[in-house]
Amino acid sequence: MFSIDIDMLNNTLNMFVFLAVELTLLFLLISYLVGVLQTFIPPSKIQSILSGKKGQGYIIAALLGAITPFCSCSTIPFLKGLLRARAGFGTMLVFLFASPLLNPIIIGLFVVTFGWNVAVFYFVIAMGVSVVAGFILEKLGFERYVKASAYSEPKPKSCMAGCGNASVDKVSKWTKIWQTTWKDFKKVLPYLIGGIALGSLIYGFMPAEFVAKIANKDNPLAIPFAAIIGIPLYIRAEAVIPLSAALAAKGMGLGAVMALIIGSAGASLTEVILLKSIFKNPMIGAFLVVIMTMAISAGYLYSLLF
């Protein structure tokens, strides 16, 4: 028995070290590339593009959502900026749905963890549902559920106050991008390490029989269950993907894994709470319905196709 425990511990530690090194390097590299894109595509330019032709705006909003800041502290103020710029309610919603789900960090983690096929499937589903949902909710008149205060100019907040620094002219743009990348990494690090640690513990110690019983691909309720528990879990995608990889290795169906990732990354409790400063309750409900529909549909569709 003792030898088995030692083996489990070794497996856990080996998995932790491997994921920590790999995902840290991946995070820093892709975050820096995102910073470069943001330097050459400022928010004012994005708002100008989205305020143009609506037919193109939905697709552009989804694509731009994939390269904009991925933390809710940055997404919500930017969302208000789109509202103030009158960029279009539908395109704004597409950005809202796509931004936390399609950022390059998540796509990169998908490629590394699950492979290109899964990453492409995830991207297509998240992109397609985001565009369709934004279009439908605009046509249904959900813009009436935007609070009037969301259109007003925001007061400086702590999460944005650091964006304007008097010393920025003293360093190169590349250094500033790296400083931002490192700052973002330090904010995400607890979530990333926490997810890796939890995933490694599950990989090393959780009995495969337990996971196979409640979340295997033959259990039709595993997918909606995974989608629902994803929201209150409040695990960022940087953490839930390595966690999900460990669950998949233990026998969890990849359809349920897909639902868990979309549910947790697309609609965390913190994001929902922040959205209440912009939307009235019917729009909050519609937001949750879209994310749950996306998660459950992606889970079942993936199970059928792969």
C-alpha positions as CSV (number, residue, x, y, z in Angstrom):
1,M,0.0,0.0,0.0
2,F,2.8,2.4,0.9
3,S,4.5,1.8,-2.4
4,I,1.3,2.6,-4.3
5,D,1.1,5.9,-2.4
6,I,4.6,6.8,-3.3
7,D,3.9,6.0,-7.0
8,M,0.8,8.2,-6.8
9,L,2.8,11.0,-5.3
10,N,5.5,10.7,-7.9
11,N,2.9,10.8,-10.7
12,T,1.4,13.9,-9.1
13,L,4.7,15.7,-8.8
14,N,5.8,14.8,-12.3
15,M,2.5,16.0,-13.8
16,F,2.7,19.3,-11.8
17,V,6.2,20.1,-12.9
18,F,5.5,19.3,-16.5
19,L,2.3,21.4,-16.7
20,A,3.8,24.3,-14.7
21,V,6.7,24.7,-17.0
22,E,4.8,24.1,-20.3
23,L,1.8,26.3,-19.5
24,T,3.9,29.1,-18.0
25,L,6.0,29.4,-21.1
26,L,2.9,29.2,-23.3
27,F,1.1,31.9,-21.2
28,L,4.0,34.3,-21.4
29,L,4.6,33.8,-25.1
30,I,1.0,34.2,-26.2
31,S,0.3,37.1,-23.7
32,Y,3.2,39.0,-25.2
33,L,1.9,38.5,-28.7
34,V,-1.6,39.7,-27.6
35,G,0.1,42.8,-26.1
36,V,1.7,43.5,-29.5
37,L,-1.6,43.2,-31.2
38,Q,-3.2,45.5,-28.7
39,T,-0.5,48.1,-29.2
40,F,-1.3,48.3,-32.9
41,I,-5.1,47.9,-32.6
42,P,-6.2,50.4,-29.8
43,P,-9.7,50.3,-28.3
44,S,-10.7,53.4,-30.2
45,K,-9.9,51.7,-33.5
46,I,-11.9,48.6,-32.5
47,Q,-14.9,50.7,-31.6
48,S,-14.7,52.5,-34.9
49,I,-14.6,49.2,-36.8
50,L,-17.5,47.8,-34.9
51,S,-19.6,50.9,-35.5
52,G,-19.4,50.3,-39.2
53,K,-21.3,47.8,-41.3
54,K,-23.4,45.5,-39.2
55,G,-23.1,42.5,-41.5
56,Q,-19.3,42.5,-41.0
57,G,-19.5,43.7,-37.4
58,Y,-20.6,40.4,-35.9
59,I,-17.7,38.4,-37.3
60,I,-15.2,41.2,-36.6
61,A,-16.5,41.5,-33.0
62,A,-15.9,37.7,-32.4
63,L,-12.4,37.9,-34.0
64,L,-11.5,41.0,-32.0
65,G,-12.8,39.4,-28.8
66,A,-10.2,36.7,-29.3
67,I,-7.3,39.2,-29.1
68,T,-8.6,41.6,-26.4
69,P,-7.8,41.4,-22.6
70,F,-9.1,38.2,-21.1
71,C,-9.7,39.2,-17.5
72,S,-13.1,40.5,-16.5
73,C,-11.5,43.6,-15.0
74,S,-10.5,44.7,-18.5
75,T,-13.4,43.2,-20.5
76,I,-16.2,45.0,-18.6
77,P,-14.8,48.5,-18.9
78,F,-14.1,47.8,-22.6
79,L,-17.7,46.6,-23.0
80,K,-18.9,49.9,-21.6
81,G,-16.7,51.6,-24.0
82,L,-18.4,49.8,-26.9
83,L,-21.8,50.9,-25.5
84,R,-20.7,54.5,-25.2
85,A,-19.4,54.4,-28.8
86,R,-22.8,53.0,-30.0
87,A,-20.9,50.2,-31.7
88,G,-24.1,48.2,-32.0
89,F,-25.9,46.1,-29.4
90,G,-25.5,42.8,-31.3
91,T,-21.8,43.2,-32.1
92,M,-21.2,44.2,-28.5
93,L,-22.9,41.0,-27.3
94,V,-20.8,38.9,-29.7
95,F,-17.7,40.5,-28.2
96,L,-19.0,39.8,-24.7
97,F,-19.6,36.1,-25.5
98,A,-16.4,35.6,-27.5
99,S,-13.9,37.5,-25.5
100,P,-13.6,35.1,-22.5
101,L,-13.9,32.0,-24.6
102,L,-11.7,32.7,-27.6
103,N,-8.7,34.5,-26.3
104,P,-5.3,33.1,-27.6
105,I,-4.4,31.7,-24.2
106,I,-7.3,29.4,-24.1
107,I,-6.9,28.3,-27.7
108,G,-3.2,27.7,-27.1
109,L,-3.9,25.6,-24.0
110,F,-6.5,23.6,-26.0
111,V,-3.9,22.8,-28.7
112,V,-1.3,21.8,-26.2
113,T,-3.6,19.9,-24.0
114,F,-6.1,18.2,-26.3
115,G,-4.7,18.7,-29.8
116,W,-5.7,20.7,-32.9
117,N,-8.9,18.8,-33.7
118,V,-10.4,19.7,-30.3
119,A,-9.1,23.2,-30.4
120,V,-10.6,23.9,-33.9
121,F,-14.0,22.3,-32.8
122,Y,-14.0,24.5,-29.7
123,F,-13.2,27.6,-31.7
124,V,-15.9,27.0,-34.3
125,I,-18.6,26.3,-31.7
126,A,-17.7,29.3,-29.5
127,M,-17.4,31.6,-32.6
128,G,-20.7,30.4,-34.2
129,V,-22.8,30.5,-31.1
130,S,-21.5,33.9,-30.1
131,V,-22.4,35.4,-33.5
132,V,-25.8,33.7,-33.7
133,A,-26.7,34.7,-30.1
134,G,-25.7,38.3,-30.6
135,F,-27.8,38.5,-33.7
136,I,-30.9,36.9,-32.2
137,L,-30.8,38.9,-28.9
138,E,-30.5,42.2,-30.9
139,K,-33.4,41.2,-33.1
140,L,-35.5,40.3,-30.0
141,G,-34.9,43.8,-28.6
142,F,-32.8,42.9,-25.6
143,E,-31.1,46.3,-25.8
144,R,-33.9,47.6,-23.7
145,Y,-32.4,45.7,-20.8
146,V,-29.1,47.8,-20.8
147,K,-29.0,50.1,-17.8
148,A,-28.9,53.8,-18.6
149,S,-25.9,54.3,-16.4
150,A,-23.9,51.9,-18.7
151,Y,-23.8,54.6,-21.4
152,S,-22.3,57.3,-19.1
153,E,-18.6,58.0,-18.9
154,P,-17.0,55.8,-16.3
155,K,-15.1,57.2,-13.4
156,P,-11.5,56.1,-13.0
157,K,-11.2,52.7,-11.3
158,S,-8.3,50.9,-9.8
159,C,-8.1,48.3,-12.5
160,M,-7.8,51.0,-15.1
161,A,-5.9,53.6,-13.3
162,G,-2.6,51.9,-13.9
163,C,-3.1,52.0,-17.6
164,G,-1.9,55.6,-17.9
165,N,1.6,55.9,-16.4
166,A,3.7,59.1,-16.7
167,S,6.9,57.0,-16.9
168,V,5.8,55.0,-20.0
169,D,7.6,57.4,-22.3
170,K,10.9,56.5,-20.7
171,V,10.8,52.9,-21.9
172,S,10.3,51.3,-25.3
173,K,6.9,49.9,-26.4
174,W,8.3,46.4,-26.4
175,T,9.4,46.8,-22.7
176,K,6.0,48.2,-21.9
177,I,4.4,45.2,-23.5
178,W,6.6,42.8,-21.5
179,Q,5.8,44.7,-18.3
180,T,2.1,44.3,-19.0
181,T,2.5,40.7,-19.8
182,W,4.4,40.0,-16.6
183,K,1.8,41.9,-14.6
184,D,-1.0,39.9,-16.2
185,F,0.9,36.7,-15.5
186,K,1.3,37.5,-11.8
187,K,-2.5,38.1,-11.6
188,V,-3.3,34.8,-13.3
189,L,-0.5,32.8,-11.6
190,P,-2.5,31.8,-8.5
191,Y,-5.3,30.5,-10.7
192,L,-2.9,28.8,-13.1
193,I,-0.9,27.1,-10.3
194,G,-4.0,26.2,-8.4
195,G,-5.6,24.6,-11.5
196,I,-2.3,22.7,-12.2
197,A,-2.0,21.5,-8.6
198,L,-5.7,20.4,-8.5
199,G,-5.4,18.7,-11.9
200,S,-2.1,17.0,-10.8
201,L,-3.7,15.7,-7.6
202,I,-6.7,14.4,-9.5
203,Y,-4.4,12.7,-12.0
204,G,-2.3,11.2,-9.3
205,F,-4.9,10.2,-6.7
206,M,-8.5,10.3,-7.9
207,P,-9.7,6.8,-8.6
208,A,-10.5,6.3,-12.3
209,E,-13.5,4.2,-11.4
210,F,-15.2,7.2,-9.6
211,V,-14.8,9.5,-12.6
212,A,-15.8,6.8,-15.1
213,K,-19.0,6.2,-13.1
214,I,-20.3,9.7,-12.9
215,A,-18.9,11.4,-16.0
216,N,-18.1,8.8,-18.6
217,K,-19.2,9.3,-22.2
218,D,-22.0,6.7,-21.8
219,N,-23.8,8.8,-19.1
220,P,-26.2,11.2,-20.9
221,L,-26.5,13.5,-17.8
222,A,-22.7,14.0,-17.5
223,I,-22.7,16.9,-20.0
224,P,-25.4,19.1,-18.6
225,F,-24.1,18.4,-15.1
226,A,-20.6,19.5,-16.1
227,A,-22.0,22.6,-17.8
228,I,-24.0,23.6,-14.8
229,I,-21.3,23.1,-12.2
230,G,-18.8,25.0,-14.3
231,I,-20.3,28.4,-13.3
232,P,-20.1,28.2,-9.5
233,L,-16.7,26.5,-9.7
234,Y,-15.2,29.8,-10.8
235,I,-12.2,28.3,-12.3
236,R,-10.5,30.4,-15.0
237,A,-9.8,28.7,-18.3
238,E,-6.1,28.8,-17.6
239,A,-6.9,26.5,-14.6
240,V,-9.8,24.5,-15.8
241,I,-8.1,23.2,-18.9
242,P,-5.3,21.4,-17.1
243,L,-7.9,20.3,-14.5
244,S,-10.0,19.0,-17.3
245,A,-7.1,17.2,-18.9
246,A,-6.6,15.3,-15.7
247,L,-10.2,14.4,-15.5
248,A,-10.1,13.2,-19.1
249,A,-7.1,11.1,-18.3
250,K,-9.1,9.5,-15.5
251,G,-12.0,8.6,-17.8
252,M,-14.2,11.7,-18.0
253,G,-15.9,11.9,-21.4
254,L,-14.5,14.7,-23.6
255,G,-18.0,15.9,-24.2
256,A,-18.4,16.6,-20.5
257,V,-14.9,18.2,-20.4
258,M,-15.9,20.5,-23.2
259,A,-19.1,21.5,-21.4
260,L,-17.2,22.1,-18.2
261,I,-14.6,24.4,-19.9
262,I,-17.2,26.5,-21.7
263,G,-19.4,26.8,-18.6
264,S,-16.6,27.9,-16.3
265,A,-14.7,30.1,-18.8
266,G,-17.8,31.7,-20.4
267,A,-19.9,32.6,-17.3
268,S,-18.0,32.8,-14.0
269,L,-19.9,34.2,-11.0
270,T,-17.6,37.2,-10.9
271,E,-18.3,38.1,-14.5
272,V,-22.0,37.7,-13.9
273,I,-21.8,40.0,-10.9
274,L,-19.8,42.6,-12.8
275,L,-22.4,42.4,-15.7
276,K,-25.1,43.5,-13.3
277,S,-23.6,47.0,-13.4
278,I,-24.5,47.0,-17.1
279,F,-27.5,44.8,-17.7
280,K,-30.9,44.3,-16.1
281,N,-31.9,40.8,-14.9
282,P,-33.5,39.6,-18.1
283,M,-30.3,40.2,-20.0
284,I,-28.3,38.5,-17.3
285,G,-30.6,35.5,-17.6
286,A,-30.2,35.5,-21.4
287,F,-26.4,35.6,-21.0
288,L,-26.5,32.6,-18.8
289,V,-28.9,30.7,-21.1
290,V,-26.6,31.4,-24.1
291,I,-23.5,30.1,-22.3
292,M,-25.3,27.0,-20.9
293,T,-26.8,26.3,-24.4
294,M,-23.3,26.6,-25.9
295,A,-21.7,24.4,-23.3
296,I,-24.3,21.6,-23.5
297,S,-24.6,21.7,-27.3
298,A,-20.9,21.6,-27.7
299,G,-20.6,18.7,-25.3
300,Y,-23.2,16.5,-27.0
301,L,-22.0,17.5,-30.5
302,Y,-18.4,16.6,-29.7
303,S,-19.6,13.3,-28.3
304,L,-21.4,12.5,-31.6
305,L,-18.6,13.6,-33.9
306,F,-15.5,12.3,-32.2
